[in-house]
Amino acid sequence: MKKLINAPETVLAESLSGFAAAHADLVVLGEENKFVRRLNPTPGKVALISGGGSGHEPLHAGFVGLGMLDAACPGQVFTSPTPDQMLAAAAAVDQGAGTLYIVKNYEGDVMNFEMAAEMAEGAVATVVTDDDVAVETSTWSTGRRGVAGTLVVEKVVGAAAETGADLAALQALGREVNARTRSMGVALTSCTVPAAGSPTFQLGDDEMEMGVGIHGEPGRRRVKLMAADAIADEMVSAITADFGADAGGPALLLVNGFGGTPAMELYLMYHAARARLEKAGFRIERSLVGNYVTSLEMAGCSLTVTRLTDDIARGWDAPVHTAALRWGV
């Protein structure tokens, strides 16, 4: 295992310290590293909190700031944060208008956020993201997995929260964005969890995992390596098929790298995916390409398509200033 670390047991603490110091104009690291919060919360707004296992950076801490999250709770690598982290984060960013938890559909995340919601003193609501079309159930999830579409939910709901929307409206919006979003990923290599010291799974030099999850969970099938156009064909076909009769119309396309894929290849995949989506009747009106919801150093990418409404497009375009996303400010 070759990694820029000191020891597996200190990876998260040292990384969080570096992140908070590098972005001290935006965020503050909570006591005992339980959460990362906005430096300057907006008075009177609903607090948005997300979180999950580390190893997916910049998700979620990289999306804390103006126009997105108020706090993020980092668990150990690929391990859910605990309810006490979520409660501490809520106490730190609560502005009196309630708290919305945005939770990826993994059993540990859902269970712990539910426990935190039950123990919370103020008003709490939850949005669960489950945009992955690859498989209905997998390791750590019951039903669809929550993957890169979580970024879209956090961005659009975060914009609405900045306008003063109330808790019920934000929950409804988050559920709508999630329902209009589909994702699918492909892995060319595995990743290595520092504490494990060996790859999560094995792929031959001429193999890839179609439909892989962001923790290295199995996908739809293991296949021989294909050209980018063929990979895009299969991923876009799966996404459009899952939309069914709703496929087509204005859309956002996110091509997300898993941490080990060069930008050149991600833009090539964007080119291939966009052409196929347009052939299927989509009009790509918003785009994002880069490493945003990663899986440590895994090579591969995911495609995310969100069917836009005017409100969702406005939320996407609204100003944002976080460590990982910035526009309009």
N, C-alpha and C positions, 0 to 999 in steps of 0.2 A: 504494500500500500504506500503510495507516494502522495502526500498531502502537505500543504503548508500549515502545519499544526504543531503545538507543543506536546499535548497529550489529549487523547480522546475525551477524557472527563472534563477538560477545561475549554473545549472548542466553543461551546455556546456562550459561556460567560465572557470569554475574551472577544469573540466576534461582536456580541452586543455592546460591549464597552467601546470597541472601535467604531461601530455604527453610530452610537450616540455621540461620540466625540466628533466624528466627521460631519455630522448633521446637527450640531448643537443649536443652529439657528432655527431648527424645525421641531426637534423632539427632545424629550427627557426620558431617561431610563429610570423606571420605577425601582423602589426598594427591593433588594434581593433579586433583581432582574426579573421580577414577576411580569412586567409589562413595559411597553414603550408607549408613551403618550405624546400628544401634541404639546408643544411649548406654550402656545397661546390658544386655549380652547375658546370657542365662540359662545358668549353668554346666551342663555335661553334656548339653545338648540338641543334637539335630541342627540344623545351621544351614540356614536356608531363604534362598535367593538367587534373585532374578529380575532382570529388566531388559529393556531394549529402547530403541528410539529415543525421544527426547523429543518433546513435543507431545501426549502422551496424559494429561497430569497430571489428577488426582493419581496415576494409575498411573505408575510403580511406587513411587517414593520416598515417596509419601503413604501407603503401606501398610507402611512399616517401623516396627516397634514391637512392643509386647507383643501376642501373639496372632496375629501375621501374619509378616512377613518380618524376617529379621535384617539383610539388606543388599539394596540395589538398585543396578544398574549402568546409568547413563543414557548412551545414545549421543547423537550430534547429532540434530537434528530429523528424525524418520522414518528414522534410520540406526542400524543395530545397534551396540551396544557391542562392544568388542574383547576377545579372550581375555585379554589382560593385565589388563583391568579386572576380569574375573570371578575371575581368580587372586588379584588383590590383595584383592578383597572376601572371598574364601574364607579367605585367610590372616588377615584381620582379625577374622573372626567365628567361626572354627572353634573349637569347644569340645571336640573330641576324639571326637565321636559321628558324624562324617561330615557331608556336605553334600548337600542336595537342591536341584537347579536346577529352577525352574519356568519354562518357556520357551513363548512363543507360537509357533505354527507359521508362521513366516516364514523363508525360506531363509537370510538372513543371521544371524538370531538362532540358529537351530538349528545352523548350521555353526560359529559362533563359540563357542557353549556346548559343543558336542561337542569342539572343539579344547581348550577349557579343561579339560573333564573328562578328556581323554586326558593332559594335562600335569600334572594335579593329583597331589599326593603322597598324600593321604588317600582314604578311601572317598567316592565320589561316585555319585549316582543322578540321573536326570532324569525329569521329567514334562513332556510336550508337550501344550499345550492346543489344541484344534481344534474349537471349539463352533459356528462359523458355518455355518448351513445354506444360505446364499445361493448359493454356488458351490463346486464341488469344487476348482478351481484358480484362481489369480488372479495378478496381479503380485506377486512376492516370495514366493509360497507354492506348495508342491506338496501337493495335498490341501486339506482345509478350513483356513480361517484361524482363528487364535486371537484372540478378541476379548473382550468384557466378561465372559464366563464365567470368564476368568482370575482375576478378583477373587474369585469364589466358591471356586475351587480354593485360592487363597492364604489365604483366611479359614479354611476348614475344615481344611486341612492345618496351618496355623499353630496352630490351637487344639490339634490332636492333638500337635504337636511340644512344646507347653508342658507336656503331661502326661507327657512322657518317652518317647513312642513311638519305636521305632527306625527306621532308615533304610528298611529294606525295607517296613515297615508303612506309613510315610508315602508312599512311592512308590505302593504299592498303593491307598491311600486317594485320592491325587491322581488316579490314573488312573480310579478308580471315579467320583469326582465329575465329572471331565471327561466320562466316558461317559454320565452322567446329565444332561448340560447341553446346551442348544441355544440359539442366539442368531440374531437377524437385525436388520439396521439399515436405515434409510432416511435419505437426505440431501435437504435442501431447498435447501442452498447448498453451494458448494465451500469449501475453506480455502486459505490462502496460506502456504506455507513461507517464512520470512523471507529465506532465502538466494536463493530463486527470485524473490520480489517480485511474483508474479502468481498468480492462482488455479490450483490443481492441475488443475481441469477446469471446463468451462463448462456451466451449466444455465440454460435460459430462465426467465423470470419465472413461467411456468405449468408448469414441469417439476420432477420429482424423480427421484432415483436409488434404485430399490428394490433393497435388498440390498447397499448400498455397504460397502466395507471401511473400517477406521479410518485408513488412509492416503489415502483418496479413491480406492481401486481401484474399477473398475466393478462393478456389482452384477448382478442378474438381468436387469434391463431398465430403460430410461428411459421414464417414463410421464408423463402429464399429472397435475398436482397434484390430489389427491383429498381428501375430507373425512377427518377423523381416524378415524372409525369404519371407513371403507373401507380406510384404511392398516392399521389394527389387524387387520381381517379377513384381509388378505393375509399379514401377518407371522405371525399366530397360526396360520393355516392351514398355512403352510410349516413352522412348528415342530412342530405336532401331526402333520403328515404324516411328518416325519422321525423322530419317535418311533415311528411305526407302532403296532403292537399294544401297546406299552408306554405309550402316551399315557394320561394320567389319574392320579388319586391325589394324595397330598399333594405340594405343590410350593412352591418359592420363585420369586417374580417380581421381577426387577430391571428397572426402566425407567431406562435410562442415557442421559443427554444427551451430545451430541457437543461441547459447549462453547458453542454459540451459541443454545440453546433455553431460554426462560424456564421457571422451575419450574411456573408455571401450566399451560403446555402439556404438560409432562412428567406432571403429575398427571392431566390430562385423558386422556393416552394410557394411563396406568395404569388409569383407570376403564374405558376401552374394552377394553383387553387383558384385564383381569381378568374382565369379564363374558363374553368370548368363550372364555377358558380354562375357566371354570367350566361353560359350556355344553358344552365338549368333554370334561368329566369330571374336570378338575383341581380340587383343593381348595387354594386359595392360603393357606398357613399362615405364610409368611414373606414380607416385602416390603422393597424398598429402592428409593428414587427419588432421582435426582440426577445430577450430572455427575461420573462416576468414571473412565471410560475414554473420554477425549475425542479429538477430532481438531482441535486448535487451536481455531479459531472457527467450525467447521462448524455449521450449523443442522440439526437432525435428532435422531434418537434410535435406540436399539436396544432390543429386548426380549430378555431372557434368562430361560429357565425351567430350573430344576433340579428333577428328581424327587427328593424327600426320602426318606431313610431316617431311622430314629431317630438313628443315629450322625451323619449329616450335619446333621440339625437341631440336635443338641447342639453340634456344632462351630460352626455358625453362631451359636448363642446364647451361646457362651462369651465371656468378657471379652476386649475388644480395646481398645487405646489406641495409636492412630497419629494422624498429622496429619489424615488424611481420614476415619477411622472410629473411633468411640469409643462403647462401651456396656459395662455390667456392671462398671465400675471407678470 
